[in-house]
Amino acid sequence: MELNPLQYPIGKFAAPEIITPEIRKNWIKTIDEFPDLLVIVASKLSETTLKKAYRPGGWTARQVIHHMFDSHMNCYIRFKKALNEENPTIMPYSENDWAHMPDGDEAPIEWSITGVKSVHQRWVYLMNTLQETDWTKTYFHPERGITYPLDRVLGIYAWHCTHHLKHIESVL
């Protein structure tokens, strides 16, 4: 099945067979740099472009920015749970429902940009303190039926940063 380039502008995430410390370092760098890139792209958005969807049936640029905060806040909490509990079952949420709540549809993007900056600062700090064995710690996603090790989660969210940044850029 062919991927929709509007939906997946950088393709779907594909984890390498072996996640090395060097790969993790690059992914952490992506997460560390994302807030600044988001600020740059967001500074180019007008009220009109904030209301534009990146694809037919997709979220608006405003919703994508608020989604980034919602998603990365949840991931940071999941990381901490995995580091402190034995393979915790995380609490899933409906990303689409959250995106269509009033704060996702209407709130100023600056609120979520500030949140992304704060979450990423804490998250990067935490990740830079982890030992090699910490990266093998896991959490269980009940809706997907998958146990995720933290090193794979890191890769997914580094991809997630670039994936949605491309969505936002596409409305410009």
Backbone as ProteinMPNN parsed JSONL, in Angstrom:
{"seq_chain_A": "MELNPLQYPIGKFAAPEIITPEIRKNWIKTIDEFPDLLVIVASKLSETTLKKAYRPGGWTARQVIHHMFDSHMNCYIRFKKALNEENPTIMPYSENDWAHMPDGDEAPIEWSITGVKSVHQRWVYLMNTLQETDWTKTYFHPERGITYPLDRVLGIYAWHCTHHLKHIESVL", "coords_chain_A": {"N_chain_A": [[0.837, -1.181, 0.0], [0.573, 2.18, -0.874], [1.981, 5.036, 0.672], [0.422, 8.036, 1.768], [1.81, 11.001, 0.851], [1.16, 13.494, 1.909], [0.125, 12.884, 4.373], [2.187, 11.389, 5.516], [4.859, 12.863, 5.357], [7.586, 12.372, 5.74], [7.694, 9.706, 5.611], [6.833, 6.599, 7.325], [7.747, 5.797, 10.726], [10.646, 3.872, 11.073], [12.288, 1.657, 12.909], [15.73, 1.109, 13.564], [17.468, -2.063, 13.384], [19.31, -2.469, 15.422], [19.71, -0.325, 18.08], [21.964, 1.992, 18.657], [24.212, 3.7, 20.998], [25.053, 6.011, 19.648], [23.029, 6.464, 17.755], [20.923, 6.958, 19.522], [21.903, 9.298, 20.698], [21.743, 11.09, 18.536], [18.962, 11.105, 18.157], [18.139, 12.206, 20.602], [19.25, 14.712, 20.278], [17.64, 15.678, 18.188], [15.185, 15.892, 19.539], [15.922, 17.759, 21.444], [16.465, 20.023, 19.873], [14.061, 20.528, 18.634], [12.038, 22.329, 19.88], [13.06, 24.931, 19.304], [13.051, 24.932, 16.512], [10.333, 24.664, 16.09], [9.428, 27.125, 17.089], [10.528, 28.864, 15.17], [9.195, 28.07, 12.786], [6.534, 28.446, 13.604], [6.493, 31.194, 13.929], [6.08, 32.137, 11.421], [3.49, 31.694, 10.825], [0.223, 32.791, 10.129], [-3.0, 33.933, 11.35], [-4.725, 32.945, 9.476], [-3.256, 30.851, 8.228], [-2.928, 29.221, 10.432], [-5.384, 28.082, 10.644], [-5.501, 26.382, 8.553], [-5.644, 23.093, 7.242], [-3.235, 20.48, 7.026], [-3.653, 18.503, 5.22], [-6.406, 17.148, 3.319], [-9.026, 16.453, 5.509], [-7.271, 16.357, 7.587], [-5.587, 17.638, 10.56], [-5.607, 21.097, 11.634], [-2.968, 23.566, 11.419], [-2.793, 24.812, 13.903], [-3.99, 22.87, 15.568], [-2.135, 20.795, 15.26], [0.146, 21.87, 16.5], [-0.777, 22.13, 19.155], [-1.261, 19.427, 19.593], [1.351, 18.434, 19.599], [2.338, 19.32, 22.063], [0.501, 17.994, 23.817], [1.008, 15.282, 23.162], [3.806, 14.958, 23.612], [4.04, 15.664, 26.264], [2.603, 13.553, 27.402], [4.292, 11.451, 26.608], [6.657, 12.034, 28.018], [5.793, 11.609, 30.644], [5.194, 8.889, 30.431], [7.763, 7.887, 29.988], [8.931, 8.431, 32.496], [7.349, 6.807, 34.133], [8.039, 4.268, 33.119], [10.697, 4.195, 33.876], [10.477, 4.013, 36.596], [8.737, 1.992, 37.305], [7.89, -1.47, 36.866], [7.535, -2.395, 33.667], [5.094, -0.714, 33.147], [1.571, -0.38, 32.451], [0.5, 1.895, 30.223], [-1.627, 4.804, 30.072], [-3.698, 5.145, 27.462], [-4.851, 7.686, 25.131], [-7.265, 9.51, 23.209], [-5.968, 10.918, 20.564], [-7.095, 12.338, 18.433], [-9.6, 13.147, 19.46], [-8.684, 14.793, 21.533], [-7.391, 16.757, 20.007], [-9.535, 18.036, 18.886], [-10.795, 19.295, 20.955], [-11.818, 22.33, 22.698], [-9.434, 23.721, 23.552], [-7.542, 22.71, 21.798], [-8.553, 23.447, 19.342], [-8.816, 26.242, 19.47], [-7.165, 27.671, 21.316], [-4.394, 29.917, 22.048], [-1.394, 29.352, 20.222], [0.995, 29.844, 21.44], [0.858, 29.008, 24.074], [1.075, 26.199, 23.964], [3.531, 26.001, 22.678], [5.238, 27.061, 24.609], [4.84, 25.077, 26.527], [5.886, 22.831, 25.158], [8.584, 23.593, 24.992], [9.301, 23.549, 27.745], [8.693, 20.871, 28.526], [10.416, 19.473, 26.793], [12.924, 20.406, 27.649], [13.097, 19.308, 30.255], [12.789, 16.581, 29.615], [14.963, 16.026, 27.879], [17.053, 16.574, 29.636], [16.581, 14.546, 31.544], [16.896, 12.242, 29.89], [19.593, 12.446, 29.233], [20.767, 11.659, 31.566], [20.429, 8.985, 31.803], [21.357, 5.55, 32.264], [22.927, 2.941, 30.345], [21.442, 0.56, 30.675], [18.966, 1.549, 31.368], [17.693, 2.24, 29.03], [16.57, -0.046, 28.08], [14.36, -0.461, 29.552], [10.785, -0.698, 29.824], [7.404, 0.049, 28.65], [3.921, -0.843, 28.519], [1.598, -0.67, 25.923], [-1.739, -0.677, 25.955], [-3.812, -0.484, 23.981], [-2.524, -0.944, 21.586], [-1.311, -3.294, 22.126], [1.39, -3.681, 22.515], [4.678, -3.897, 23.836], [6.892, -1.427, 24.587], [10.299, -0.625, 24.425], [12.309, 1.913, 25.974], [14.322, 3.024, 24.332], [13.358, 2.648, 21.74], [11.005, 4.141, 21.9], [12.084, 6.685, 22.167], [13.149, 6.996, 19.566], [10.778, 6.938, 18.055], [9.553, 9.3, 18.919], [11.436, 11.243, 18.212], [11.232, 11.015, 15.464], [8.541, 11.786, 15.351], [8.661, 14.518, 15.978], [9.913, 15.648, 13.659], [8.169, 14.744, 11.674], [5.67, 16.057, 12.282], [6.527, 18.706, 12.21], [7.02, 19.033, 9.513], [4.388, 18.812, 8.614], [3.297, 21.201, 9.633], [4.886, 23.102, 8.308], [3.972, 22.682, 5.75], [1.622, 24.116, 5.396], [2.326, 26.671, 4.938]], "CA_chain_A": [[0.0, 0.0, 0.0], [1.346, 3.407, -1.005], [1.735, 6.03, 1.71], [0.011, 9.374, 1.36], [2.898, 11.901, 1.237], [0.646, 14.593, 2.728], [-0.045, 12.353, 5.723], [3.494, 10.927, 5.997], [5.833, 13.567, 4.516], [8.927, 11.789, 5.883], [7.492, 8.263, 5.713], [6.521, 6.095, 8.664], [8.926, 5.49, 11.531], [11.231, 2.542, 10.923], [13.361, 1.519, 13.894], [16.855, 0.275, 13.14], [17.52, -3.347, 14.089], [20.071, -2.235, 16.654], [19.744, 1.095, 18.436], [23.258, 2.224, 19.291], [24.297, 4.973, 21.721], [25.178, 7.112, 18.682], [21.683, 6.712, 17.224], [20.175, 7.62, 20.609], [22.433, 10.666, 20.831], [21.154, 11.883, 17.445], [17.537, 11.27, 18.429], [18.019, 13.174, 21.703], [19.546, 16.019, 19.666], [16.422, 16.081, 17.469], [14.193, 16.311, 20.537], [16.447, 18.969, 22.066], [16.4, 21.145, 18.929], [12.71, 20.707, 18.107], [11.314, 23.541, 20.288], [13.547, 26.11, 18.573], [12.546, 24.827, 15.133], [8.898, 24.941, 16.158], [9.285, 28.579, 17.239], [10.831, 29.485, 13.875], [8.091, 27.796, 11.851], [5.309, 29.07, 14.125], [6.567, 32.652, 13.741], [5.668, 32.424, 10.04], [2.068, 31.363, 10.676], [-0.788, 33.824, 10.373], [-4.269, 33.349, 11.813], [-5.283, 32.195, 8.342], [-2.546, 29.577, 8.047], [-3.184, 28.378, 11.61], [-6.673, 27.408, 10.434], [-5.391, 25.495, 7.394], [-5.273, 21.696, 7.476], [-2.084, 20.084, 6.216], [-4.178, 17.606, 4.186], [-7.86, 17.003, 3.467], [-9.384, 15.611, 6.649], [-6.225, 16.412, 8.609], [-5.671, 18.692, 11.56], [-5.087, 22.413, 11.289], [-1.642, 23.838, 11.984], [-3.001, 25.079, 15.333], [-4.222, 21.59, 16.241], [-0.882, 20.038, 15.26], [1.01, 22.444, 17.537], [-1.308, 21.71, 20.461], [-1.039, 17.98, 19.673], [2.75, 18.189, 19.96], [2.448, 19.443, 23.515], [-0.247, 16.893, 24.439], [1.686, 14.018, 22.909], [5.129, 14.896, 24.225], [3.804, 15.652, 27.707], [2.252, 12.172, 27.718], [5.474, 10.611, 26.451], [7.556, 12.305, 29.141], [5.228, 10.908, 31.802], [5.375, 7.456, 30.178], [9.186, 7.63, 30.233], [9.173, 8.404, 33.94], [6.707, 5.606, 34.664], [8.853, 3.115, 32.731], [11.932, 4.22, 34.656], [10.194, 3.802, 38.019], [7.851, 0.849, 37.502], [8.186, -2.617, 36.005], [6.673, -2.471, 32.48], [3.747, -0.216, 33.449], [0.582, -0.213, 31.389], [0.249, 3.335, 30.117], [-3.004, 5.196, 29.801], [-3.84, 5.753, 26.141], [-5.831, 8.768, 24.995], [-7.65, 9.715, 21.814], [-5.302, 12.11, 20.038], [-8.029, 13.086, 17.593], [-10.564, 13.812, 20.345], [-7.991, 15.883, 22.213], [-7.12, 17.815, 19.022], [-10.785, 18.74, 18.577], [-11.334, 19.982, 22.132], [-11.668, 23.781, 22.516], [-8.056, 24.201, 23.664], [-6.838, 22.315, 20.58], [-9.126, 24.178, 18.203], [-8.902, 27.697, 19.591], [-6.221, 28.315, 22.238], [-3.187, 30.467, 21.426], [-0.333, 28.358, 20.052], [2.111, 30.17, 22.336], [0.731, 28.2, 25.288], [1.642, 24.869, 23.72], [4.954, 26.154, 22.372], [5.886, 27.178, 25.92], [4.793, 23.742, 27.123], [6.844, 21.975, 24.448], [9.925, 23.992, 25.446], [9.514, 23.066, 29.114], [8.723, 19.403, 28.543], [11.623, 19.006, 26.123], [14.075, 20.673, 28.52], [13.107, 18.287, 31.315], [12.929, 15.271, 28.992], [16.349, 15.897, 27.421], [17.873, 16.475, 30.846], [16.39, 13.195, 32.07], [17.496, 11.244, 28.992], [21.053, 12.544, 29.308], [21.237, 11.05, 32.819], [20.124, 7.552, 31.814], [22.391, 4.541, 32.067], [22.654, 2.066, 29.195], [20.378, -0.403, 31.014], [17.674, 2.244, 31.453], [17.077, 2.309, 27.701], [15.846, -1.3, 27.818], [13.127, -0.47, 30.347], [9.647, -0.735, 28.906], [6.011, 0.213, 29.068], [2.972, -1.585, 27.687], [0.514, 0.13, 25.35], [-2.831, -1.653, 25.902], [-4.587, -0.439, 22.732], [-1.712, -1.519, 20.509], [-0.849, -4.611, 22.546], [2.838, -3.695, 22.277], [5.597, -3.445, 24.87], [7.873, -0.547, 23.962], [11.484, -0.218, 25.184], [12.482, 3.365, 25.912], [15.128, 3.481, 23.194], [12.472, 2.708, 20.57], [10.109, 5.285, 22.123], [12.882, 7.862, 21.819], [13.183, 7.09, 18.11], [9.434, 7.286, 17.575], [9.256, 10.708, 19.193], [12.314, 12.066, 17.372], [10.527, 11.001, 14.177], [7.296, 12.541, 15.547], [9.012, 15.944, 15.877], [10.143, 16.005, 12.258], [6.919, 14.427, 10.97], [4.678, 17.121, 12.436], [7.1, 19.973, 11.753], [6.753, 19.058, 8.064], [2.962, 19.119, 8.446], [3.092, 22.631, 9.887], [5.526, 23.835, 7.206], [3.23, 22.494, 4.498], [0.519, 25.083, 5.257], [2.904, 27.992, 4.626]], "C_chain_A": [[0.886, 1.249, 0.0], [0.965, 4.399, 0.09], [1.313, 7.35, 1.091], [1.108, 10.343, 1.8], [2.426, 13.125, 2.03], [0.491, 14.144, 4.178], [1.298, 11.956, 6.333], [4.605, 11.565, 5.169], [7.256, 13.036, 4.637], [8.845, 10.266, 5.964], [7.116, 7.876, 7.133], [7.818, 5.803, 9.404], [9.357, 4.052, 11.277], [12.42, 2.454, 11.869], [14.505, 0.698, 13.306], [16.855, -1.029, 13.945], [18.224, -3.215, 15.426], [20.117, -0.73, 16.884], [21.003, 1.325, 19.264], [23.227, 3.515, 20.115], [24.392, 6.176, 20.78], [23.821, 7.469, 18.075], [20.849, 7.431, 18.277], [20.613, 9.068, 20.766], [21.826, 11.574, 19.76], [19.666, 12.116, 17.666], [17.308, 12.273, 19.563], [18.277, 14.585, 21.167], [18.324, 16.544, 18.911], [15.374, 16.601, 18.443], [14.628, 17.609, 21.212], [16.262, 20.194, 21.159], [14.982, 21.457, 18.458], [12.019, 21.985, 18.584], [11.763, 24.794, 19.539], [13.066, 26.1, 17.123], [11.057, 25.127, 15.083], [8.644, 26.443, 16.276], [9.505, 29.276, 15.895], [9.676, 29.293, 12.899], [6.821, 28.505, 12.309], [5.312, 30.58, 13.917], [6.113, 33.067, 12.34], [4.175, 32.202, 9.814], [1.184, 32.565, 10.981], [-2.027, 33.143, 10.942], [-4.9, 32.513, 10.707], [-4.59, 30.848, 8.185], [-2.717, 28.658, 9.248], [-4.468, 27.573, 11.454], [-6.641, 26.434, 9.261], [-4.989, 24.089, 7.828], [-4.12, 21.327, 6.547], [-2.46, 19.086, 5.122], [-5.689, 17.548, 4.345], [-8.187, 16.016, 4.595], [-8.364, 15.611, 7.768], [-6.456, 17.555, 9.579], [-5.18, 20.012, 10.982], [-3.697, 22.566, 11.894], [-1.756, 24.098, 13.486], [-3.166, 23.757, 16.099], [-2.946, 20.755, 16.308], [0.041, 20.56, 16.358], [0.515, 22.041, 18.922], [-1.13, 20.204, 20.664], [0.395, 17.677, 20.1], [2.942, 18.308, 21.465], [1.745, 18.283, 24.211], [0.532, 15.582, 24.346], [3.011, 13.915, 23.66], [5.048, 14.977, 25.741], [3.471, 14.222, 28.148], [3.47, 11.262, 27.624], [6.452, 10.8, 27.6], [7.073, 11.569, 30.391], [5.401, 9.399, 31.635], [6.83, 7.044, 30.406], [9.435, 7.478, 31.729], [8.542, 7.176, 34.589], [7.551, 4.372, 34.346], [10.15, 3.048, 33.529], [11.708, 3.864, 36.121], [9.32, 2.602, 38.326], [8.265, -0.265, 36.543], [7.147, -2.716, 34.891], [5.244, -1.983, 32.756], [2.848, -0.211, 32.214], [0.234, 1.266, 31.355], [-1.221, 3.587, 29.828], [-3.065, 5.827, 28.412], [-4.858, 6.888, 26.17], [-6.142, 8.925, 23.514], [-7.052, 11.026, 21.317], [-6.273, 12.97, 19.239], [-9.068, 13.821, 18.44], [-9.911, 14.991, 21.062], [-7.762, 17.05, 21.254], [-8.36, 18.65, 18.738], [-11.458, 19.349, 19.806], [-11.087, 21.487, 21.967], [-10.223, 24.283, 22.626], [-7.226, 23.811, 22.445], [-7.284, 23.093, 19.362], [-8.882, 25.681, 18.258], [-7.804, 28.377, 20.405], [-5.012, 28.875, 21.489], [-2.08, 29.412, 21.351], [0.833, 28.604, 21.001], [2.06, 29.332, 23.61], [1.369, 26.828, 25.088], [3.116, 24.942, 23.349], [5.746, 26.282, 23.667], [5.932, 25.82, 26.609], [5.786, 22.788, 26.482], [8.262, 22.308, 24.898], [10.228, 23.402, 26.817], [9.622, 21.549, 29.179], [10.015, 18.893, 27.907], [12.869, 19.278, 26.957], [14.194, 19.598, 29.592], [13.413, 16.905, 30.743], [14.374, 15.038, 28.54], [17.282, 15.774, 28.62], [17.801, 15.057, 31.409], [17.1, 12.166, 31.192], [19.016, 11.273, 29.047], [21.621, 11.984, 30.603], [21.075, 9.531, 32.826], [21.366, 6.697, 31.599], [21.983, 3.666, 30.883], [21.492, 1.113, 29.479], [19.006, 0.255, 31.104], [16.941, 2.233, 30.113], [16.318, 1.038, 27.343], [14.576, -1.404, 28.654], [11.943, -0.217, 29.418], [8.358, -0.233, 29.539], [5.135, -0.528, 28.072], [1.86, -0.658, 27.234], [-0.674, -0.804, 25.137], [-3.651, -1.635, 24.611], [-3.831, -1.088, 21.575], [-1.243, -2.93, 20.84], [0.65, -4.784, 22.381], [3.574, -3.214, 23.524], [6.712, -2.672, 24.174], [9.07, -0.325, 24.881], [11.716, 1.281, 24.978], [13.335, 3.823, 24.734], [14.295, 3.554, 21.911], [11.509, 3.897, 20.686], [10.836, 6.581, 21.765], [12.909, 8.06, 20.302], [11.851, 7.505, 17.518], [9.172, 8.774, 17.766], [10.221, 11.662, 18.491], [11.7, 12.157, 15.97], [9.283, 11.891, 14.253], [7.547, 14.048, 15.434], [9.115, 16.367, 14.417], [8.882, 15.818, 11.425], [5.928, 15.591, 11.061], [5.227, 18.503, 12.079], [6.869, 20.123, 10.243], [5.279, 19.343, 7.791], [2.716, 20.617, 8.6], [3.678, 23.459, 8.742], [4.698, 23.765, 5.927], [2.067, 23.469, 4.323], [1.03, 26.479, 4.901], [2.907, 28.258, 3.129]], "O_chain_A": [[1.83, 1.352, 0.783], [-0.213, 4.581, 0.398], [1.791, 7.731, 0.023], [1.329, 10.503, 3.0], [3.22, 13.729, 2.75], [0.701, 14.929, 5.103], [1.525, 12.16, 7.525], [5.233, 10.883, 4.359], [8.059, 13.231, 3.725], [9.816, 9.61, 6.342], [7.084, 8.717, 8.031], [8.861, 5.588, 8.785], [8.536, 3.135, 11.268], [13.443, 3.105, 11.65], [14.267, -0.3, 12.625], [16.311, -1.089, 15.048], [17.791, -3.776, 16.432], [20.51, 0.037, 16.006], [21.092, 0.906, 20.418], [22.321, 4.332, 19.952], [23.863, 7.244, 21.088], [23.506, 8.646, 17.903], [20.151, 8.398, 17.969], [19.782, 9.958, 20.948], [21.438, 12.705, 20.053], [19.161, 13.205, 17.394], [16.393, 13.093, 19.493], [17.6, 15.536, 21.557], [18.011, 17.732, 18.991], [14.75, 17.633, 18.198], [13.795, 18.462, 21.518], [15.937, 21.279, 21.641], [14.732, 22.544, 17.936], [11.447, 22.687, 17.751], [10.932, 25.628, 19.177], [12.716, 27.145, 16.575], [10.575, 25.767, 14.149], [7.739, 26.97, 15.629], [8.749, 30.176, 15.529], [9.232, 30.247, 12.26], [6.111, 29.098, 11.497], [4.253, 31.184, 13.747], [5.796, 34.235, 12.114], [3.658, 32.489, 8.734], [1.385, 33.264, 11.975], [-2.092, 31.916, 11.005], [-5.535, 31.492, 10.975], [-5.25, 29.822, 8.027], [-2.657, 27.437, 9.1], [-4.622, 26.511, 12.058], [-7.623, 25.74, 8.998], [-4.109, 23.914, 8.672], [-4.045, 21.809, 5.416], [-1.677, 18.847, 4.202], [-6.202, 17.874, 5.415], [-7.684, 14.893, 4.622], [-8.556, 14.948, 8.787], [-7.397, 18.336, 9.435], [-4.449, 20.05, 9.993], [-3.298, 21.796, 12.768], [-0.907, 23.651, 14.257], [-2.552, 23.559, 17.148], [-2.702, 20.078, 17.307], [0.656, 19.769, 17.073], [1.314, 21.651, 19.773], [-0.876, 19.756, 21.782], [0.624, 16.756, 20.884], [3.63, 17.489, 22.073], [2.321, 17.652, 25.097], [0.688, 14.868, 25.337], [3.298, 12.888, 24.276], [5.898, 14.417, 26.435], [3.997, 13.741, 29.151], [3.658, 10.393, 28.474], [7.016, 9.827, 28.101], [7.874, 10.972, 31.11], [5.721, 8.706, 32.6], [7.095, 5.974, 30.954], [10.068, 6.519, 32.17], [9.129, 6.574, 35.489], [7.754, 3.522, 35.213], [10.645, 1.96, 33.822], [12.642, 3.459, 36.813], [9.173, 2.228, 39.49], [8.915, -0.013, 35.528], [6.0, -3.083, 35.147], [4.291, -2.749, 32.615], [3.315, -0.056, 31.085], [-0.263, 1.822, 32.335], [-1.952, 2.696, 29.396], [-2.542, 6.923, 28.206], [-5.626, 7.026, 27.121], [-5.354, 8.51, 22.664], [-7.565, 12.106, 21.61], [-6.267, 14.195, 19.361], [-9.382, 14.981, 18.173], [-10.51, 16.059, 21.184], [-7.922, 18.208, 21.642], [-8.258, 19.827, 18.392], [-12.573, 19.863, 19.709], [-10.231, 21.88, 21.174], [-9.825, 25.174, 21.875], [-6.287, 24.527, 22.094], [-6.492, 23.367, 18.46], [-8.756, 26.329, 17.218], [-7.539, 29.561, 20.196], [-4.646, 28.372, 20.427], [-1.86, 28.669, 22.307], [1.575, 27.678, 21.33], [3.101, 28.985, 24.166], [2.115, 26.354, 25.945], [3.877, 24.03, 23.675], [6.809, 25.676, 23.807], [6.946, 25.454, 27.204], [6.453, 22.022, 27.177], [9.057, 21.405, 25.157], [11.293, 22.82, 27.024], [10.531, 21.009, 29.81], [10.641, 17.974, 28.436], [13.785, 18.456, 26.97], [15.273, 19.044, 29.807], [14.198, 16.15, 31.315], [14.941, 13.975, 28.791], [18.201, 14.954, 28.612], [18.825, 14.445, 31.711], [17.827, 11.313, 31.702], [19.66, 10.231, 28.92], [22.838, 11.846, 30.73], [21.534, 8.863, 33.753], [22.285, 7.061, 30.865], [20.821, 3.662, 30.476], [20.65, 0.888, 28.61], [17.988, -0.416, 30.932], [15.711, 2.219, 30.073], [15.513, 1.037, 26.412], [13.798, -2.342, 28.48], [12.087, 0.399, 28.362], [8.231, -0.107, 30.757], [5.539, -0.805, 26.943], [1.255, 0.049, 28.04], [-0.637, -1.642, 24.236], [-4.14, -2.683, 24.19], [-4.433, -1.704, 20.695], [-0.828, -3.677, 19.954], [1.132, -5.89, 22.139], [3.158, -2.26, 24.181], [7.386, -3.193, 23.286], [8.888, 0.122, 26.013], [11.362, 1.839, 23.939], [13.099, 4.901, 24.19], [14.515, 4.44, 21.085], [11.231, 4.576, 19.698], [10.261, 7.467, 21.133], [12.712, 9.174, 19.817], [11.795, 8.32, 16.597], [8.631, 9.432, 16.877], [9.845, 12.798, 18.203], [11.653, 13.23, 15.368], [9.007, 12.658, 13.33], [6.734, 14.77, 14.857], [8.477, 17.332, 13.995], [8.569, 16.645, 10.568], [5.41, 16.055, 10.045], [4.462, 19.382, 11.684], [6.56, 21.214, 9.762], [4.956, 20.045, 6.833], [2.012, 21.225, 7.793], [3.047, 24.402, 8.264], [4.726, 24.689, 5.114], [1.573, 23.634, 3.208], [0.236, 27.369, 4.595], [3.356, 29.317, 2.691]]}, "name": "protein", "num_of_chains": 1, "seq": "MELNPLQYPIGKFAAPEIITPEIRKNWIKTIDEFPDLLVIVASKLSETTLKKAYRPGGWTARQVIHHMFDSHMNCYIRFKKALNEENPTIMPYSENDWAHMPDGDEAPIEWSITGVKSVHQRWVYLMNTLQETDWTKTYFHPERGITYPLDRVLGIYAWHCTHHLKHIESVL"}
